Amino acid sequence: MSDTHPLKDQIALLIGAALETVAPDAPVSLEIERPKNPDHGDFSSNAAMQLARPLKRNPRELAQLILTELPASPLIARTEIAGAGFINFHLTPAAWHGIVRRTRAEGAQYGRGDAGRGHRVLVEFVSANPTGPLHVGHGRQAALGDAICNLYAAQGWEVCREFYYNDAGMQIATLANSVQARAKGLKPGDVGWPETAYNGDYIADIAADFLAKKTVESDDREFTASGDVDDLDSIRQFAVAYLRHEQDLDLHAFAVRFDHYYLESSLYTSGRVAATVQKLIDAGKTYEQDGALWLRTTDYGDDKDRVMKKSDGTYTYFVPDVAYHIDKWARGYERAINIQGTDHHGTIARVRAGLQAANVGIPEGYPDYLLHTMIRVMRGGEEVKISKRAGSYVTLRDLIDWTSKDAVRFFLLSRKADTEYIFDVDLAVAKNTDNPVF
């Protein structure tokens, strides 16, 4: 066998050859794993345990039969049977030399393949509304999303990195009112300062540039300020473009770029929300109660039915979510992955239920979700909670400025997404062996 095969595959071939004699007709799905304890070998297989029931044999006896029939290989230093019937493989140094030769020969192409050729995946991540700087949670999403996209692309998938955001709604109205107040000379604490206004220094920066009638350009929009403090619509559009530009600067500094930006407002202006509601009505999956329109999401595993359209005629937030994912499917993305905070956990069942109720051919379990926890930041032995720039939280740019882009990406990817994580700034800049980036 050539040393250009992955070691796992080569071990699977050896076991498969042994099984042709031991159990030629028995169904088995070979699973080759790396043991958590290195004392248990380099690789391990539970093939004997899988075969024990269909063959009505003791798994340890089967393991011994498999080893007896295992072809000789220069890759294997020794084998052993452990526990209920695991087969552990200890490899020779020569086995690893083959991997080293392969990585040197293939260089940056090592690990790439074409298993996903002809398939399309859309990964939606960050998706921050333009109301302030990106926080460290957005940074975790950016690192996770970009890494996942790179992995899919390396296997031949056509990948779309998508950023979904709302350029209207209450948060944007609050942003516009905050900038307008600053443009009129007010500041936090003054009489007349909006009670719900955003207080970060960035609001003053936006107001100053608006009064200067500046033009701002982001990756997906461009706008020139009117400079009129009473022109709230101009203030809103300028503030959105300004903050999208700021977000882009942070993302570019983090080596993350997006292929497509999707506005929530477009779901309404294009008629997709209304069309989605009509699909659900036509499918007989809705009913009216207390003046509201409800969707029978309990038919699809949700814990209770959900309101789609409130008695005042406005839609609940999950309706555009359903419309958005129907559009993802309609654009030809057979796989969709959403990277979001754990606070979005409650939306999963209702969105998937809405997609099934729409009956447009979307498979169950679409889309996939990767949920992450938030991050605490430590610096100088103390937790950092406030950023002067943001006014209320630590930003992604803070982390990059304090450490480096590569260090931030490494540490944010060094733990499972759903585990609590403390980012230690002092460790990330340490020039010693305690710092894995050093």
Secondary structure by P-SEA (a helix, b strand, c coil): ccccccaaaaaaaaaaaaaaccccccccbbbbbbbcccccccccccccccccccccccaaaaaaaaaaacccccccccccccccbbbbbbbcaaaaaaaaaaaaaaccccccccccccbbbbbbcccccccccccaaaaaaaaaaaaaaaaaaaacccccbbbbbbcccaaaaaaaaaaaaaaaccccccccccccccccaaaaaaaaaaaabbbbbcccbbbbbcccccaaaaaaaaaaaaaaaaaaaaaaaacccccccccaaaaaaaaaaaaaaaaaaaaccccccccbbbbccccccccbbbbcccccccccaaaaaaaaaaaaaaacccbbbbbbccccccaaaaaaaaaaaaccccccccbbbbbbbbbbbbcccccccccccccccccaaaaaaaccaaaaaaaaacccccbbbbbccccccccccccccc
